[in-house]
Amino acid sequence: MPKAVFPAEMKNLESMIAFIREGAEKLDFDKMTLSQLHLACEEVLVNIINYAYPDKEGSIEINCKPGQEQLRIEIVDSGIPFRPLDIPEPDINLPLEERSPGGLGIFMMRKIMDQVSYTRDQGRNILTMAKGKQP
């Protein structure tokens, strides 16, 4: 599985997205799917950059595994424990002024990706996402 490690800094966001896009392009995804992947991964990466390492510098490891019809992306950090799949989905039917702040990025990531799982192992947050080619 191709792997890259980046310092968890906003200035590296485009390089991280480019690494993921490289894996996606091997599957010949259409433009819409590539845009969805970009959005979902950007949401995850920005959250890690902004919140995983409040008191220290850290890194983000990205593993991409293109399969026959699906791209598997694993994003790993050693930051504070955070279980994104435990965050309740926001009620998007409420008027804006009645909604609680936050949670929309995670909601979008869950809706865009075909599969999402999370585990905490040996002090590391491991988020695994998969996206298949659209028929």
N, C-alpha and C positions, 0 to 999 in steps of 0.2 A: 504494500500500500504506500504510494508516494506520500511523503511527510515533509512538513516544513515547520520551523519554529520562528516566531516573531516576538520581539519585545511588545508588551501590551501597551502600545502608545497609539494615539489617534493618527499620527503621521504614517503609520504602517498599514492603515486600514485598506488602502487601495492595493497594496502588494498582497495582502491576505485574500482579498476578493479576486485578484488576478490569478492567484494560485488555485483557488476553487474553480474559477471559470475555465482554467486549463483542463482540469479533470472533466468538467461538464462538456467541453467542446469535443472531447473524444467520443462522446455519445451522440453527437450531432443533434443536440436539443434545438428546438425551434426558439425564435427570439423571445416569445412570451415566457416560455419555461426558463430561459436564461435570466430574464428580468425578475421572475419570481424567486429563483435561487439567489440572485444578487440581494434582493430585498430581505429574504429570510436570514441569510448569512450575515448581512450587515447588521441587522437587529441584534443578533446573538453577539457578534464581535464587539459592537459598540457598548452593549451592556457589560461585557467582561472588562473592556478597557476602562469604563467609567466606574465600575463597582467592585470588581474582584480583588483588587489590591489597594485598599484604602490607605494602608500605612507603609507600603513598600512597593518596589518595582517588581514586575513579574513578566511572565511570558505566556504566549498562546501557541499551542501546538495544533496544527491542522493536518489531518490525514484524509486523503481523498482516494476512494476506490471505485473507479468506473467498472461496472459489470456489463453484462450483455444489454440489459434494458434499463439499468438503474445506476444512479450515482449515490454512493454512500459517503457521507462526510462526518468525520469525528472531530469535535473541537474540544480540546483539553486545556484546563488551566489549574494552577495550584493555589488559587485564591480562596477567599472565604467560601464556605459551603453555601451553595445556592441551588435549590431544586426548582427549576423553572416550570416543570410540569405540575407542581403543587399550587401554582398561582391560579386562583379561580378565573374563569373566563369572564371578561367584562360584559355587562349587559349593553350591547351596542344599540338596543332599541330605546334606551333612556335618552332624554334630551341631554345635550352636552353639559349643561350646568348641573345636572344631577349625577353625572358619572364621577367615579373616583379616579384620581390621576394615576397614570401608569398602567402597565399590563397590556397595552395594545400591541406592542412589538412582539411579545411572546404569543399573543393571540394570533397575529398574522403568521408567525413562523409555524405554529401548529396547524393552521388552515392550509398554508402553502405546501408544506412537506407531506409526503405520503406516509412516512413513519418517523416518529421522534421518540427517543428514549434517553433516560438520564441515569447515571450511577455515580456514586462517590466512592473512589477506590484509592487507597494509600495516599490520602490527603489531596486527591485530585478530583475536580469536577469533570465528568466525561459526558458530553452531549453528543448523541449519535442521531443523525438525520438521514433520510433517504428520499430521493425523488426519482420517479421513473419517467420514461418518455411518454408523452401524451399520444393517445391514438389519433 
